[in-house]
Amino acid sequence: MASNLEFVRFPAPDGVNGWWETLPPPPAVTTLSSELRYDWVVVGGGITGLCAARRLAELAPDATIALVEADRIGRTTAGRNSGFFVDLPHDISSESYSRSVEADKADVRLQRHGIDYVRAAVKQHNIDCDWRDDGKFHASVNKKGHAALAHFAEGLARIDEACEWLDEAAIAKVTGTSFYQGALFTPGCSTVQPAALMRGLAATLPENVKIFELSAVKGIEDQGPNKVLSFASGKIVAKRVMLCTNAYAATFGGHPNGLLPVYTFASMTRAMNPEEVQRLGGTQSWALIPADPMGSTVRRLINDRICVRNHFAFRPNLEVSAADLAKAKSLHQRSFDRRFPMLKDVELEYTWGGPLCLSVNNGALFGRRDDGVFEAVGCNGLGLSRGSASGKLIAEYALGQDNELIRQLLNQPHPRSLPVRPIADVAVSAAIWVKEFSAGAEL
Ligand SMILES: Cc1cc2nc3c(=O)[nH]c(=O)nc-3n(C[C@H](O)[C@H](O)[C@H](O)COP(=O)(O)OP(=O)(O)OC[C@H]3O[C@@H](n4cnc5c(N)ncnc54)[C@H](O)[C@@H]3O)c2cc1C
């Protein structure tokens, strides 16, 4: 007999998502309010759930599929990130993103699989989400950062991946700021307006997928061949369930300590006016990652806004406070002022946070959790490309397919458990603090 599941944490207000706010008004919402039957239910309308539902529908066009999302699709983490579809190694717990040759090659294979899948959907349906295959810059601000980039470049050479060095003047020509001492350009990264992408993916799902938003699953009861999903009002009786709830999975049984809900935060400026754009200089759109994974990610957007992301906070209860957001905004302001002294009058208009789902050993959950219940959970900070891949592949696996990438995901380590709380809380928060302190100049 499979076990029942109870969901105890749900998306809570965590700032104002600039990506969502700068889009046209959202489409009308359908919530679940009666008792319905489906062959499949995908829980979670982030990138993982959207790819899982799409792939299920493609492979099983006669199946009935429900995609249920606690909030609005595009307003939660998958629509709140910095929009980098990273193809290369990107271990944010390491000093320079790289791991071993074998692990790096496996990561690249998987991530490109995910990116290709989403890119194909964007192209096929003309999804308006500013999808760009323009690559990314890893920029350093001092010798320590340069050494980390050199280490990263060596790792890329070992796996035969191209990169190109830019000196101080060359990166200033791109960004308009003389803040960076140099950069490494890697061509394979794609970038998007993440909220627009999530909305677009939802709007173009095959017809056998029905979406319910503002519909949080409260629990799943195992009734032999059926699973009964309960909501605030209404139920779904389903034959099979796919859990794609990322950090929110950290709070139900089985793996209580291995999945770590760690928030990161971003701010977006108002749109610059033509005179400010000219003062800044540089190119109209670029995407930059810090040499130290704990530093600041910065993007200049096609709509003349700038988006800054930094700061991490372990929040096991999946809630951030007003003080968390105020602290994040002041760190973003500082980072913005250091980089763009010529834009003193350009305010940060929106600030928000969102939970990543990390684990100390880069482990994630993929596969069959229970009879009729599958899971693809644990983005380790790279949900756009990894989530796309694991969402697509969990659907294939659940339908009985087998391939090398499915095996790769099945064989990845499970998130390693930590000591019980509150010891784990103190240990994780202290580790984040030390890493952020060490990133210093890159913030
Ligand atoms: C500021 C910021 C910047 C980031 N930058 C990047 C980046 O540039 N590139 C990158 O790859 N990653 C980035 N990330 C991480 C990325 O956003 C995540 O890895 C990604 O969203 C994971 O996708 P997911 O679909 O697995 O999970 P989520 O996006 O978290 O989606 C899970 C969904 O499940 C829903 N849900 C939870 N519980 C329930 C329930 N009981 N019932 C129904 N629905 C439920 C949630 O509302 C949520 O929509 C960033 C994150 C943040 C916060």
The ligand as an SDF file (V2000), in Angstrom:
LIG
                    3D

 53 58  0  0  0  0  0  0  0  0999 V2000
   15.8080   35.3060   -8.0700 C   0  0  0  0  0  0  0  0  0  0  0  0
   16.0750   33.9550   -8.6970 C   0  0  0  0  0  0  0  0  0  0  0  0
   16.9580   33.8480   -9.7570 C   0  0  0  0  0  0  0  0  0  0  0  0
   17.1680   32.5850  -10.3590 C   0  0  0  0  0  0  0  0  0  0  0  0
   17.9020   32.5330  -11.5140 N   0  0  0  0  0  0  0  0  0  0  0  0
   17.9480   31.3780  -12.2130 C   0  0  0  0  0  0  0  0  0  0  0  0
   18.4990   31.3480  -13.5070 C   0  0  0  0  0  0  0  0  0  0  0  0
   18.8930   32.3530  -14.0670 O   0  0  0  0  0  0  0  0  0  0  0  0
   18.5540   30.1450  -14.1370 N   0  0  0  0  0  0  0  0  0  0  0  0
   18.0590   29.0020  -13.5710 C   0  0  0  0  0  0  0  0  0  0  0  0
   18.1460   27.9350  -14.1720 O   0  0  0  0  0  0  0  0  0  0  0  0
   17.4830   29.0310  -12.3580 N   0  0  0  0  0  0  0  0  0  0  0  0
   17.3950   30.1750  -11.6820 C   0  0  0  0  0  0  0  0  0  0  0  0
   16.7320   30.2260  -10.4860 N   0  0  0  0  0  0  0  0  0  0  0  0
   16.1440   28.9770   -9.9820 C   0  0  0  0  0  0  0  0  0  0  0  0
   14.9040   28.5760  -10.7800 C   0  0  0  0  0  0  0  0  0  0  0  0
   13.9400   29.5780  -10.7520 O   0  0  0  0  0  0  0  0  0  0  0  0
   14.3590   27.2960  -10.1980 C   0  0  0  0  0  0  0  0  0  0  0  0
   15.3850   26.3600  -10.2320 O   0  0  0  0  0  0  0  0  0  0  0  0
   13.1520   26.8110  -11.0050 C   0  0  0  0  0  0  0  0  0  0  0  0
   12.0730   27.6660  -10.8270 O   0  0  0  0  0  0  0  0  0  0  0  0
   12.7720   25.3850  -10.5950 C   0  0  0  0  0  0  0  0  0  0  0  0
   11.6670   25.0320  -11.3830 O   0  0  0  0  0  0  0  0  0  0  0  0
   10.5930   23.9810  -10.8760 P   0  0  0  0  0  0  0  0  0  0  0  0
    9.5080   23.9540  -11.8540 O   0  0  0  0  0  0  0  0  0  0  0  0
   11.2750   22.6980  -10.5620 O   0  0  0  0  0  0  0  0  0  0  0  0
   10.1100   24.5570   -9.4930 O   0  0  0  0  0  0  0  0  0  0  0  0
    9.2490   25.8690   -9.1950 P   0  0  0  0  0  0  0  0  0  0  0  0
    9.5480   26.9100  -10.1870 O   0  0  0  0  0  0  0  0  0  0  0  0
    9.4670   26.2020   -7.7640 O   0  0  0  0  0  0  0  0  0  0  0  0
    7.7820   25.3780   -9.4400 O   0  0  0  0  0  0  0  0  0  0  0  0
    7.1170   24.5730   -8.4920 C   0  0  0  0  0  0  0  0  0  0  0  0
    5.6710   24.9790   -8.5280 C   0  0  0  0  0  0  0  0  0  0  0  0
    4.9140   24.1230   -7.6760 O   0  0  0  0  0  0  0  0  0  0  0  0
    3.8670   24.8830   -7.1320 C   0  0  0  0  0  0  0  0  0  0  0  0
    3.3560   24.1930   -5.9560 N   0  0  0  0  0  0  0  0  0  0  0  0
    4.0070   23.9740   -4.7870 C   0  0  0  0  0  0  0  0  0  0  0  0
    3.2160   23.3040   -3.9340 N   0  0  0  0  0  0  0  0  0  0  0  0
    2.0480   23.0880   -4.5880 C   0  0  0  0  0  0  0  0  0  0  0  0
    0.8150   22.4520   -4.2260 C   0  0  0  0  0  0  0  0  0  0  0  0
    0.6540   21.8960   -3.0200 N   0  0  0  0  0  0  0  0  0  0  0  0
   -0.1750   22.4120   -5.1420 N   0  0  0  0  0  0  0  0  0  0  0  0
   -0.0070   22.9670   -6.3850 C   0  0  0  0  0  0  0  0  0  0  0  0
    1.1260   23.5850   -6.7590 N   0  0  0  0  0  0  0  0  0  0  0  0
    2.1430   23.6520   -5.8800 C   0  0  0  0  0  0  0  0  0  0  0  0
    4.5220   26.2090   -6.8190 C   0  0  0  0  0  0  0  0  0  0  0  0
    3.5890   27.2550   -6.6730 O   0  0  0  0  0  0  0  0  0  0  0  0
    5.4410   26.4010   -8.0180 C   0  0  0  0  0  0  0  0  0  0  0  0
    4.8310   27.1590   -9.0400 O   0  0  0  0  0  0  0  0  0  0  0  0
   16.5310   31.4420   -9.8340 C   0  0  0  0  0  0  0  0  0  0  0  0
   15.6660   31.5550   -8.7580 C   0  0  0  0  0  0  0  0  0  0  0  0
   15.4260   32.8010   -8.1910 C   0  0  0  0  0  0  0  0  0  0  0  0
   14.4730   32.8980   -7.0520 C   0  0  0  0  0  0  0  0  0  0  0  0
  1  2  1  0
  2  3  1  0
  2 52  2  0
  3  4  2  0
  4  5  1  0
  4 50  1  0
  5  6  2  0
  6  7  1  0
  6 13  1  0
  7  8  2  0
  7  9  1  0
  9 10  1  0
 10 11  2  0
 10 12  1  0
 12 13  2  0
 13 14  1  0
 14 15  1  0
 14 50  1  0
 15 16  1  0
 16 17  1  0
 16 18  1  0
 18 19  1  0
 18 20  1  0
 20 21  1  0
 20 22  1  0
 22 23  1  0
 23 24  1  0
 24 25  2  0
 24 26  1  0
 24 27  1  0
 27 28  1  0
 28 29  2  0
 28 30  1  0
 28 31  1  0
 31 32  1  0
 32 33  1  0
 33 34  1  0
 33 48  1  0
 34 35  1  0
 35 36  1  0
 35 46  1  0
 36 37  1  0
 36 45  1  0
 37 38  2  0
 38 39  1  0
 39 40  1  0
 39 45  2  0
 40 41  1  0
 40 42  2  0
 42 43  1  0
 43 44  2  0
 44 45  1  0
 46 47  1  0
 46 48  1  0
 48 49  1  0
 50 51  2  0
 51 52  1  0
 52 53  1  0
M  END
$$$$
